[in-house]
Amino acid sequence: MEESRRRAWVVAAFAAALYLALVVCAYGFGSLLTDAEVIPSGAAGPFVGPAAVGASVAALLLSLARGLRTPSAMLTTVLLAALWTWLSAVVVATIGYAIVTGTVLASLIFGLGFGVSLFGLLIPACAALVALLAFLVAQAQSGGARRPRWPWERDEEE
C-alpha cells in the first residue's frame, strides 16, 4: 500500500508541473491569438491571475495524489480534478479581487466572469487532459512498465 501511495504522489507531482506549463502556454497563445488580457480588469493587480493558477495547480496535485491510488476510478478522478481546479481558481480569483478592491459584489462578478471566460475554461480543460495522461502513466506503472533506458544503461543480458 505504501508503494502505491508514493507512486501516486510522484506521478501527481510531475502531472502538476505539466499542468502548470500547459496552462501558462495556453494562456500565452490564447492571449496572443485573441488579443485579450488574461485578467481584463486593471484593478485586480498583478497577483490575482498567478494566485488563481497556483490554487488550481494545488487542487490538481491533491486530486491526483488521492485519485491515482485507485486505478478503477479514472473517470471520476478526471472529472473531479477538472471541477476542483476550476472551482479553486474561481474562488481564489474572487477572494483576491475582493482583497485588492474591497468590494464584495464586484469581486463576485469578477470571479464568475473569469470562470466563464476563455481563460477560465482553459483551466478544467487542461486539468482533464493532464489527469487522463497521469492515469495512463499510473496504470502502465502498476502493470509492470519500466522507464525507457538508453543503450548504455541496459544490461548485457537484455
OpenMM code with the backbone's topology and positions (N, CA, C; nanometers):
from openmm import Vec3, app, unit

residues = "MET GLU GLU SER ARG ARG ARG ALA TRP VAL VAL ALA ALA PHE ALA ALA ALA LEU TYR LEU ALA LEU VAL VAL CYS ALA TYR GLY PHE GLY SER LEU LEU THR ASP ALA GLU VAL ILE PRO SER GLY ALA ALA GLY PRO PHE VAL GLY PRO ALA ALA VAL GLY ALA SER VAL ALA ALA LEU LEU LEU SER LEU ALA ARG GLY LEU ARG THR PRO SER ALA MET LEU THR THR VAL LEU LEU ALA ALA LEU TRP THR TRP LEU SER ALA VAL VAL VAL ALA THR ILE GLY TYR ALA ILE VAL THR GLY THR VAL LEU ALA SER LEU ILE PHE GLY LEU GLY PHE GLY VAL SER LEU PHE GLY LEU LEU ILE PRO ALA CYS ALA ALA LEU VAL ALA LEU LEU ALA PHE LEU VAL ALA GLN ALA GLN SER GLY GLY ALA ARG ARG PRO ARG TRP PRO TRP GLU ARG ASP GLU GLU GLU".split()
positions = [
    Vec3(0.0821, -0.1199, 0.0000),
    Vec3(0.0000, 0.0000, 0.0000),
    Vec3(0.0856, 0.1251, 0.0000),
    Vec3(0.1934, 0.1219, 0.0742),
    Vec3(0.2810, 0.2393, 0.0818),
    Vec3(0.3457, 0.2689, -0.0538),
    Vec3(0.3781, 0.1651, -0.1291),
    Vec3(0.4387, 0.1848, -0.2610),
    Vec3(0.3411, 0.2537, -0.3567),
    Vec3(0.2138, 0.2173, -0.3525),
    Vec3(0.1157, 0.2811, -0.4408),
    Vec3(0.0928, 0.4268, -0.4014),
    Vec3(0.0990, 0.4565, -0.2727),
    Vec3(0.0834, 0.5951, -0.2269),
    Vec3(0.2019, 0.6805, -0.2740),
    Vec3(0.3221, 0.6277, -0.2608),
    Vec3(0.4408, 0.7017, -0.3046),
    Vec3(0.4382, 0.7223, -0.4557),
    Vec3(0.4024, 0.6179, -0.5276),
    Vec3(0.3952, 0.6270, -0.6740),
    Vec3(0.2897, 0.7289, -0.7171),
    Vec3(0.1768, 0.7327, -0.6463),
    Vec3(0.0708, 0.8284, -0.6791),
    Vec3(0.1193, 0.9714, -0.6583),
    Vec3(0.1927, 0.9963, -0.5504),
    Vec3(0.2428, 1.1320, -0.5255),
    Vec3(0.3458, 1.1739, -0.6296),
    Vec3(0.4309, 1.0808, -0.6711),
    Vec3(0.5327, 1.1146, -0.7717),
    Vec3(0.4666, 1.1477, -0.9054),
    Vec3(0.3750, 1.0636, -0.9483),
    Vec3(0.3047, 1.0896, -1.0752),
    Vec3(0.2236, 1.2180, -1.0654),
    Vec3(0.1594, 1.2412, -0.9513),
    Vec3(0.0804, 1.3629, -0.9329),
    Vec3(0.1687, 1.4874, -0.9367),
    Vec3(0.2878, 1.4795, -0.8796),
    Vec3(0.3781, 1.5953, -0.8806),
    Vec3(0.4241, 1.6277, -1.0223),
    Vec3(0.4612, 1.5267, -1.0980),
    Vec3(0.5010, 1.5517, -1.2370),
    Vec3(0.3827, 1.6004, -1.3206),
    Vec3(0.2638, 1.5479, -1.2932),
    Vec3(0.1443, 1.5927, -1.3647),
    Vec3(0.1121, 1.7375, -1.3311),
    Vec3(0.1318, 1.7773, -1.2057),
    Vec3(0.1055, 1.9167, -1.1670),
    Vec3(0.2030, 2.0111, -1.2367),
    Vec3(0.3286, 1.9687, -1.2496),
    Vec3(0.4263, 2.0514, -1.3214),
    Vec3(0.3881, 2.0627, -1.4694),
    Vec3(0.3452, 1.9522, -1.5279),
    Vec3(0.2998, 1.9554, -1.6671),
    Vec3(0.1775, 2.0449, -1.6813),
    Vec3(0.0865, 2.0370, -1.5869),
    Vec3(-0.0347, 2.1186, -1.5895),
    Vec3(-0.0001, 2.2674, -1.5839),
    Vec3(0.0901, 2.3039, -1.4961),
    Vec3(0.1306, 2.4447, -1.4855),
    Vec3(0.1889, 2.4932, -1.6178),
    Vec3(0.2766, 2.4145, -1.6778),
    Vec3(0.3359, 2.4527, -1.8060),
    Vec3(0.2300, 2.4617, -1.9156),
    Vec3(0.1363, 2.3700, -1.9146),
    Vec3(0.0313, 2.3703, -2.0161),
    Vec3(-0.0612, 2.4910, -2.0017),
    Vec3(-0.0955, 2.5268, -1.8786),
    Vec3(-0.1823, 2.6433, -1.8558),
    Vec3(-0.1105, 2.7717, -1.8969),
    Vec3(0.0162, 2.7848, -1.8613),
    Vec3(0.0913, 2.9042, -1.8995),
    Vec3(0.1004, 2.9147, -2.0517),
    Vec3(0.1258, 2.8026, -2.1177),
    Vec3(0.1329, 2.8014, -2.2647),
    Vec3(-0.0034, 2.8350, -2.3255),
    Vec3(-0.1085, 2.7751, -2.2739),
    Vec3(-0.2431, 2.8016, -2.3268),
    Vec3(-0.2836, 2.9463, -2.3039),
    Vec3(-0.2501, 3.0013, -2.1885),
    Vec3(-0.2803, 3.1418, -2.1621),
    Vec3(-0.2027, 3.2323, -2.2575),
    Vec3(-0.0779, 3.2005, -2.2813),
    Vec3(0.0032, 3.2819, -2.3716),
    Vec3(-0.0501, 3.2804, -2.5131),
    Vec3(-0.0772, 3.1608, -2.5648),
    Vec3(-0.1289, 3.1517, -2.7008),
    Vec3(-0.2710, 3.2068, -2.7104),
    Vec3(-0.3524, 3.1825, -2.6080),
    Vec3(-0.4884, 3.2374, -2.6083),
    Vec3(-0.4881, 3.3888, -2.6082),
    Vec3(-0.4010, 3.4469, -2.5294),
    Vec3(-0.3908, 3.5924, -2.5248),
    Vec3(-0.3367, 3.6478, -2.6561),
    Vec3(-0.2414, 3.5784, -2.7137),
    Vec3(-0.1828, 3.6229, -2.8398),
    Vec3(-0.2828, 3.6144, -2.9549),
    Vec3(-0.3544, 3.5039, -2.9629),
    Vec3(-0.4452, 3.4833, -3.0758),
    Vec3(-0.5740, 3.5642, -3.0655),
    Vec3(-0.6221, 3.5876, -2.9444),
    Vec3(-0.7468, 3.6628, -2.9289),
    Vec3(-0.7242, 3.8095, -2.8985),
    Vec3(-0.6005, 3.8478, -2.8750),
    Vec3(-0.5641, 3.9847, -2.8394),
    Vec3(-0.6431, 4.0305, -2.7161),
    Vec3(-0.6520, 3.9403, -2.6183),
    Vec3(-0.7245, 3.9696, -2.4950),
    Vec3(-0.6323, 3.9473, -2.3757),
    Vec3(-0.6587, 4.0201, -2.2700),
    Vec3(-0.5830, 4.0036, -2.1466),
    Vec3(-0.6387, 3.8844, -2.0685),
    Vec3(-0.5521, 3.8130, -2.0004),
    Vec3(-0.5973, 3.7013, -1.9181),
    Vec3(-0.6851, 3.7535, -1.8047),
    Vec3(-0.6411, 3.8566, -1.7383),
    Vec3(-0.7190, 3.9247, -1.6348),
    Vec3(-0.7526, 4.0632, -1.6905),
    Vec3(-0.8745, 4.0830, -1.7400),
    Vec3(-0.9058, 4.2075, -1.8104),
    Vec3(-0.9161, 4.3296, -1.7203),
    Vec3(-0.9400, 4.3114, -1.5929),
    Vec3(-0.9572, 4.4248, -1.5025),
    Vec3(-0.8214, 4.4696, -1.4495),
    Vec3(-0.7886, 4.5957, -1.4740),
    Vec3(-0.6633, 4.6511, -1.4238),
    Vec3(-0.6633, 4.6669, -1.2733),
    Vec3(-0.7826, 4.6729, -1.2129),
    Vec3(-0.7926, 4.6883, -1.0680),
    Vec3(-0.7529, 4.5615, -0.9937),
    Vec3(-0.7468, 4.4495, -1.0647),
    Vec3(-0.7151, 4.3226, -0.9992),
    Vec3(-0.5703, 4.3161, -0.9527),
    Vec3(-0.4842, 4.3885, -1.0168),
    Vec3(-0.3443, 4.3854, -0.9785),
    Vec3(-0.2709, 4.2687, -1.0439),
    Vec3(-0.1418, 4.2593, -1.0191),
    Vec3(-0.0616, 4.1589, -1.0889),
    Vec3(-0.0625, 4.0196, -1.0251),
    Vec3(-0.1254, 4.0019, -0.9090),
    Vec3(-0.1122, 3.8749, -0.8385),
    Vec3(-0.2379, 3.7877, -0.8400),
    Vec3(-0.3504, 3.8402, -0.8842),
    Vec3(-0.4740, 3.7624, -0.8822),
    Vec3(-0.4659, 3.6458, -0.9803),
    Vec3(-0.4201, 3.6695, -1.1008),
    Vec3(-0.4082, 3.5629, -1.2014),
    Vec3(-0.3124, 3.4528, -1.1596),
    Vec3(-0.1883, 3.4862, -1.1216),
    Vec3(-0.0976, 3.3812, -1.0764),
    Vec3(-0.1463, 3.3071, -0.9519),
    Vec3(-0.2142, 3.3776, -0.8620),
    Vec3(-0.2673, 3.3101, -0.7424),
    Vec3(-0.3770, 3.2111, -0.7798),
    Vec3(-0.4610, 3.2473, -0.8749),
    Vec3(-0.5675, 3.1569, -0.9194),
    Vec3(-0.5091, 3.0333, -0.9864),
    Vec3(-0.4084, 3.0521, -1.0698),
    Vec3(-0.3446, 2.9377, -1.1356),
    Vec3(-0.2715, 2.8525, -1.0321),
    Vec3(-0.2060, 2.9155, -0.9359),
    Vec3(-0.1386, 2.8400, -0.8304),
    Vec3(-0.2357, 2.7562, -0.7489),
    Vec3(-0.3526, 2.8106, -0.7198),
    Vec3(-0.4538, 2.7341, -0.6468),
    Vec3(-0.5038, 2.6162, -0.7291),
    Vec3(-0.5168, 2.6354, -0.8591),
    Vec3(-0.5623, 2.5243, -0.9429),
    Vec3(-0.4556, 2.4157, -0.9539),
    Vec3(-0.3281, 2.4542, -0.9527),
    Vec3(-0.2203, 2.3552, -0.9531),
    Vec3(-0.2235, 2.2728, -0.8243),
    Vec3(-0.2430, 2.3398, -0.7110),
    Vec3(-0.2516, 2.2685, -0.5831),
    Vec3(-0.3726, 2.1758, -0.5803),
    Vec3(-0.4838, 2.2208, -0.6348),
    Vec3(-0.6040, 2.1368, -0.6382),
    Vec3(-0.5823, 2.0134, -0.7253),
    Vec3(-0.5144, 2.0300, -0.8380),
    Vec3(-0.4858, 1.9149, -0.9242),
    Vec3(-0.3912, 1.8181, -0.8549),
    Vec3(-0.2890, 1.8699, -0.7900),
    Vec3(-0.1932, 1.7845, -0.7199),
    Vec3(-0.2637, 1.6997, -0.6140),
    Vec3(-0.3468, 1.7615, -0.5339),
    Vec3(-0.4159, 1.6874, -0.4278),
    Vec3(-0.5193, 1.5897, -0.4841),
    Vec3(-0.5890, 1.6299, -0.5897),
    Vec3(-0.6879, 1.5404, -0.6514),
    Vec3(-0.6216, 1.4168, -0.7097),
    Vec3(-0.5110, 1.4370, -0.7779),
    Vec3(-0.4431, 1.3231, -0.8398),
    Vec3(-0.3724, 1.2355, -0.7371),
    Vec3(-0.3151, 1.2966, -0.6350),
    Vec3(-0.2469, 1.2169, -0.5335),
    Vec3(-0.3446, 1.1231, -0.4641),
    Vec3(-0.4671, 1.1660, -0.4489),
    Vec3(-0.5686, 1.0803, -0.3874),
    Vec3(-0.6282, 0.9832, -0.4899),
    Vec3(-0.6551, 1.0321, -0.6095),
    Vec3(-0.7255, 0.9512, -0.7082),
    Vec3(-0.6418, 0.8472, -0.7794),
    Vec3(-0.5118, 0.8684, -0.7879),
    Vec3(-0.4265, 0.7738, -0.8608),
    Vec3(-0.4036, 0.6444, -0.7832),
    Vec3(-0.4429, 0.6404, -0.6571),
    Vec3(-0.4247, 0.5177, -0.5787),
    Vec3(-0.5222, 0.4088, -0.6209),
    Vec3(-0.6372, 0.4485, -0.6756),
    Vec3(-0.7369, 0.3507, -0.7207),
    Vec3(-0.7555, 0.3663, -0.8712),
    Vec3(-0.6912, 0.2808, -0.9492),
    Vec3(-0.6987, 0.2958, -1.0951),
    Vec3(-0.8374, 0.2723, -1.1531),
    Vec3(-0.9275, 0.2129, -1.0776),
    Vec3(-1.0610, 0.1873, -1.1313),
    Vec3(-1.1470, 0.3142, -1.1355),
    Vec3(-1.1062, 0.4172, -1.0633),
    Vec3(-1.1857, 0.5404, -1.0561),
    Vec3(-1.1314, 0.6480, -1.1497),
    Vec3(-1.0943, 0.6091, -1.2699),
    Vec3(-1.0310, 0.7039, -1.3611),
    Vec3(-1.1260, 0.8164, -1.4013),
    Vec3(-1.2430, 0.7845, -1.4473),
    Vec3(-1.3357, 0.8869, -1.4950),
    Vec3(-1.3770, 0.9813, -1.3824),
    Vec3(-1.4033, 0.9263, -1.2664),
    Vec3(-1.4416, 1.0090, -1.1521),
    Vec3(-1.3301, 1.1052, -1.1145),
    Vec3(-1.2075, 1.0551, -1.1102),
    Vec3(-1.0952, 1.1403, -1.0720),
    Vec3(-1.0685, 1.2474, -1.1760),
    Vec3(-1.0789, 1.2152, -1.3037),
    Vec3(-1.0570, 1.3138, -1.4092),
    Vec3(-1.1623, 1.4246, -1.3999),
    Vec3(-1.2869, 1.3877, -1.3807),
    Vec3(-1.3927, 1.4883, -1.3698),
    Vec3(-1.3795, 1.5712, -1.2426),
    Vec3(-1.3459, 1.5068, -1.1311),
    Vec3(-1.3268, 1.5813, -1.0070),
    Vec3(-1.2058, 1.6736, -1.0136),
    Vec3(-1.0999, 1.6288, -1.0805),
    Vec3(-0.9819, 1.7148, -1.0951),
    Vec3(-1.0172, 1.8393, -1.1759),
    Vec3(-1.0926, 1.8219, -1.2835),
    Vec3(-1.1339, 1.9373, -1.3640),
    Vec3(-1.2228, 2.0307, -1.2830),
    Vec3(-1.3154, 1.9744, -1.2071),
    Vec3(-1.4055, 2.0561, -1.1261),
    Vec3(-1.3305, 2.1306, -1.0160),
    Vec3(-1.2456, 2.0596, -0.9427),
    Vec3(-1.1742, 2.1228, -0.8303),
    Vec3(-1.0763, 2.2291, -0.8772),
    Vec3(-1.0106, 2.2070, -0.9901),
    Vec3(-0.9174, 2.3089, -1.0392),
    Vec3(-0.9931, 2.4348, -1.0796),
    Vec3(-1.1050, 2.4179, -1.1492),
    Vec3(-1.1841, 2.5344, -1.1901),
    Vec3(-1.2389, 2.6076, -1.0686),
    Vec3(-1.2946, 2.5323, -0.9759),
    Vec3(-1.3548, 2.5933, -0.8577),
    Vec3(-1.2511, 2.6659, -0.7722),
    Vec3(-1.1345, 2.6063, -0.7550),
    Vec3(-1.0305, 2.6721, -0.6743),
    Vec3(-0.9799, 2.7987, -0.7422),
    Vec3(-0.9675, 2.7972, -0.8739),
    Vec3(-0.9236, 2.9178, -0.9447),
    Vec3(-1.0266, 3.0296, -0.9326),
    Vec3(-1.1537, 2.9964, -0.9456),
    Vec3(-1.2595, 3.0978, -0.9347),
    Vec3(-1.2666, 3.1538, -0.7933),
    Vec3(-1.2579, 3.0679, -0.6935),
    Vec3(-1.2652, 3.1137, -0.5543),
    Vec3(-1.1465, 3.2025, -0.5205),
    Vec3(-1.0271, 3.1621, -0.5600),
    Vec3(-0.9081, 3.2435, -0.5301),
    Vec3(-0.9111, 3.3747, -0.6075),
    Vec3(-0.9577, 3.3719, -0.7321),
    Vec3(-0.9695, 3.4969, -0.8080),
    Vec3(-1.0705, 3.5902, -0.7430),
    Vec3(-1.1806, 3.5362, -0.6947),
    Vec3(-1.2826, 3.6183, -0.6281),
    Vec3(-1.2288, 3.6775, -0.4983),
    Vec3(-1.1651, 3.5951, -0.4168),
    Vec3(-1.1099, 3.6439, -0.2895),
    Vec3(-0.9971, 3.7434, -0.3144),
    Vec3(-0.9122, 3.7147, -0.4107),
    Vec3(-0.8022, 3.8071, -0.4424),
    Vec3(-0.8527, 3.9422, -0.4897),
    Vec3(-0.9544, 3.9406, -0.5736),
    Vec3(-1.0119, 4.0670, -0.6213),
    Vec3(-1.0789, 4.1424, -0.5072),
    Vec3(-1.1433, 4.0696, -0.4169),
    Vec3(-1.2064, 4.1339, -0.3015),
    Vec3(-1.1024, 4.1967, -0.2098),
    Vec3(-0.9900, 4.1303, -0.1933),
    Vec3(-0.8830, 4.1855, -0.1091),
    Vec3(-0.8253, 4.3116, -0.1717),
    Vec3(-0.8048, 4.3091, -0.3022),
    Vec3(-0.7429, 4.4224, -0.3704),
    Vec3(-0.8373, 4.5420, -0.3779),
    Vec3(-0.9629, 4.5168, -0.4131),
    Vec3(-1.0553, 4.6284, -0.4344),
    Vec3(-1.1415, 4.6608, -0.3127),
    Vec3(-1.1686, 4.5644, -0.2292),
    Vec3(-1.2506, 4.5875, -0.1120),
    Vec3(-1.3996, 4.5844, -0.1384),
    Vec3(-1.4413, 4.5392, -0.2553),
    Vec3(-1.5837, 4.5316, -0.2876),
    Vec3(-1.6242, 4.3858, -0.3065),
    Vec3(-1.7325, 4.3475, -0.2417),
    Vec3(-1.7753, 4.2079, -0.2450),
    Vec3(-1.8514, 4.1754, -0.3732),
    Vec3(-1.9485, 4.2577, -0.4092),
    Vec3(-2.0294, 4.2296, -0.5273),
    Vec3(-1.9448, 4.2337, -0.6545),
    Vec3(-1.8572, 4.3330, -0.6647),
    Vec3(-1.7708, 4.3418, -0.7829),
    Vec3(-1.6759, 4.2220, -0.7897),
    Vec3(-1.6313, 4.1729, -0.6759),
    Vec3(-1.5416, 4.0577, -0.6771),
    Vec3(-1.6153, 3.9299, -0.7163),
    Vec3(-1.7412, 3.9163, -0.6769),
    Vec3(-1.8203, 3.8006, -0.7206),
    Vec3(-1.8426, 3.8031, -0.8710),
    Vec3(-1.8740, 3.9192, -0.9231),
    Vec3(-1.8926, 3.9329, -1.0677),
    Vec3(-1.7617, 3.9062, -1.1412),
    Vec3(-1.6510, 3.9577, -1.0861),
    Vec3(-1.5210, 3.9350, -1.1480),
    Vec3(-1.4855, 3.7863, -1.1479),
    Vec3(-1.5034, 3.7204, -1.0337),
    Vec3(-1.4675, 3.5787, -1.0222),
    Vec3(-1.5476, 3.4906, -1.1155),
    Vec3(-1.6779, 3.5120, -1.1204),
    Vec3(-1.7604, 3.4325, -1.2108),
    Vec3(-1.7344, 3.4675, -1.3569),
    Vec3(-1.7072, 3.5952, -1.3834),
    Vec3(-1.6710, 3.6346, -1.5203),
    Vec3(-1.5410, 3.5697, -1.5648),
    Vec3(-1.4458, 3.5618, -1.4730),
    Vec3(-1.3205, 3.4935, -1.5049),
    Vec3(-1.3450, 3.3443, -1.5282),
    Vec3(-1.4308, 3.2858, -1.4478),
    Vec3(-1.4574, 3.1426, -1.4590),
    Vec3(-1.5220, 3.1005, -1.5886),
    Vec3(-1.6036, 3.1866, -1.6469),
    Vec3(-1.6708, 3.1502, -1.7718),
    Vec3(-1.6016, 3.2087, -1.8946),
    Vec3(-1.4916, 3.2788, -1.8742),
    Vec3(-1.4168, 3.3320, -1.9889),
    Vec3(-1.3334, 3.2207, -2.0523),
    Vec3(-1.2734, 3.2500, -2.1651),
    Vec3(-1.1866, 3.1534, -2.2320),
    Vec3(-1.0758, 3.1067, -2.1393),
    Vec3(-1.0155, 3.2000, -2.0686),
    Vec3(-0.9029, 3.1654, -1.9828),
    Vec3(-0.9473, 3.0872, -1.8598),
    Vec3(-1.0663, 3.1138, -1.8114),
    Vec3(-1.1186, 3.0364, -1.7002),
    Vec3(-1.1553, 2.8950, -1.7405),
    Vec3(-1.2031, 2.8775, -1.8624),
    Vec3(-1.2412, 2.7449, -1.9090),
    Vec3(-1.1215, 2.6621, -1.9564),
    Vec3(-1.0095, 2.7277, -1.9818),
    Vec3(-0.8888, 2.6526, -2.0144),
    Vec3(-0.8376, 2.5740, -1.8937),
    Vec3(-0.8685, 2.6208, -1.7752),
    Vec3(-0.8216, 2.5543, -1.6529),
    Vec3(-0.8772, 2.4119, -1.6419),
    Vec3(-1.0087, 2.3891, -1.6469),
    Vec3(-1.0552, 2.2498, -1.6369),
    Vec3(-1.0217, 2.1657, -1.7590),
    Vec3(-1.0123, 2.2283, -1.8754),
    Vec3(-0.9767, 2.1519, -1.9948),
    Vec3(-0.8345, 2.0968, -1.9843),
    Vec3(-0.7426, 2.1821, -1.9426),
    Vec3(-0.6039, 2.1363, -1.9251),
    Vec3(-0.5941, 2.0356, -1.8113),
    Vec3(-0.6715, 2.0561, -1.7054),
    Vec3(-0.6686, 1.9642, -1.5914),
    Vec3(-0.7193, 1.8260, -1.6313),
    Vec3(-0.8250, 1.8208, -1.7102),
    Vec3(-0.8785, 1.6918, -1.7537),
    Vec3(-0.7781, 1.6184, -1.8421),
    Vec3(-0.7137, 1.6902, -1.9319),
    Vec3(-0.6143, 1.6282, -2.0191),
    Vec3(-0.4970, 1.5739, -1.9378),
    Vec3(-0.4451, 1.6531, -1.8473),
    Vec3(-0.3302, 1.6104, -1.7674),
    Vec3(-0.3684, 1.4961, -1.6736),
    Vec3(-0.4876, 1.5007, -1.6150),
    Vec3(-0.5312, 1.3929, -1.5263),
    Vec3(-0.5451, 1.2617, -1.6030),
    Vec3(-0.5953, 1.2688, -1.7245),
    Vec3(-0.6063, 1.1485, -1.8066),
    Vec3(-0.4683, 1.0911, -1.8382),
    Vec3(-0.3744, 1.1774, -1.8740),
    Vec3(-0.2379, 1.1312, -1.9012),
    Vec3(-0.1728, 1.0733, -1.7760),
    Vec3(-0.1979, 1.1350, -1.6618),
    Vec3(-0.1421, 1.0830, -1.5371),
    Vec3(-0.1980, 0.9448, -1.5066),
    Vec3(-0.3251, 0.9226, -1.5342),
    Vec3(-0.3826, 0.7909, -1.5116),
    Vec3(-0.3222, 0.6870, -1.6044),
    Vec3(-0.2948, 0.7247, -1.7275),
    Vec3(-0.2315, 0.6297, -1.8190),
    Vec3(-0.0928, 0.5911, -1.7696),
    Vec3(-0.0185, 0.6877, -1.7185),
    Vec3(0.1145, 0.6589, -1.6648),
    Vec3(0.1047, 0.5703, -1.5412),
    Vec3(0.0119, 0.6016, -1.4529),
    Vec3(-0.0032, 0.5230, -1.3300),
    Vec3(-0.0463, 0.3796, -1.3603),
    Vec3(-0.1344, 0.3618, -1.4562),
    Vec3(-0.1765, 0.2270, -1.4923),
    Vec3(-0.0644, 0.1491, -1.5592),
    Vec3(0.0158, 0.2164, -1.6388),
    Vec3(0.1296, 0.1483, -1.7010),
    Vec3(0.2310, 0.1051, -1.5955),
    Vec3(0.2546, 0.1909, -1.4971),
    Vec3(0.3478, 0.1551, -1.3903),
    Vec3(0.2953, 0.0385, -1.3077),
    Vec3(0.1679, 0.0397, -1.2761),
    Vec3(0.1133, -0.0698, -1.1969),
    Vec3(0.1064, -0.1985, -1.2777),
    Vec3(0.1059, -0.1877, -1.4101),
    Vec3(0.1065, -0.3052, -1.4966),
    Vec3(0.2446, -0.3621, -1.5211),
    Vec3(0.3473, -0.3000, -1.4650),
    Vec3(0.4821, -0.3534, -1.4776),
    Vec3(0.5703, -0.2807, -1.5771),
    Vec3(0.5233, -0.1719, -1.6337),
    Vec3(0.6058, -0.0977, -1.7288),
    Vec3(0.7233, -0.0336, -1.6560),
    Vec3(0.8365, -0.0337, -1.7204),
    Vec3(0.9554, 0.0285, -1.6630),
    Vec3(0.9922, 0.1493, -1.7459),
    Vec3(1.0761, 0.2334, -1.6896),
    Vec3(1.1169, 0.3526, -1.7622),
    Vec3(1.2057, 0.3130, -1.8796),
    Vec3(1.2039, 0.3901, -1.9877),
    Vec3(1.2923, 0.3592, -2.1001),
    Vec3(1.4379, 0.3811, -2.0605),
    Vec3(1.5237, 0.3048, -2.1197),
    Vec3(1.6660, 0.3143, -2.0876),
    Vec3(1.7461, 0.3411, -2.2138),
    Vec3(1.8529, 0.4167, -2.1964),
    Vec3(1.9461, 0.4400, -2.3054),
    Vec3(2.0245, 0.3124, -2.3310),
    Vec3(2.0825, 0.2988, -2.4489),
    Vec3(2.1564, 0.1747, -2.4770),
    Vec3(2.2685, 0.1478, -2.3768),
    Vec3(2.3348, 0.2482, -2.3271),
    Vec3(2.4444, 0.2254, -2.2337),
    Vec3(2.3967, 0.1929, -2.0923),
    Vec3(2.2662, 0.2097, -2.0656),
    Vec3(2.2114, 0.1758, -1.9354),
    Vec3(2.1639, 0.0311, -1.9279),
    Vec3(2.1474, -0.0310, -2.0397),
    Vec3(2.0927, -0.1671, -2.0427),
    Vec3(2.1967, -0.2691, -1.9992),
    Vec3(2.1460, -0.3747, -1.9381),
    Vec3(2.2344, -0.4851, -1.9024),
    Vec3(2.2705, -0.5614, -2.0286),
    Vec3(2.3790, -0.6304, -2.0240),
    Vec3(2.4223, -0.7087, -2.1406),
    Vec3(2.3291, -0.8262, -2.1666),
    Vec3(2.2565, -0.8700, -2.0656),
    Vec3(2.1699, -0.9859, -2.0802),
    Vec3(2.0387, -0.9528, -2.1507),
    Vec3(2.0006, -0.8271, -2.1592),
    Vec3(1.8716, -0.7915, -2.2197),
    Vec3(1.8740, -0.7998, -2.3678),
] * unit.nanometer
topology = app.Topology()
chain = topology.addChain("A")
for resn in residues:
    res = topology.addResidue(resn, chain)
    for name in ("N", "CA", "C"):
        topology.addAtom(name, app.Element.getBySymbol(name[0]), res)
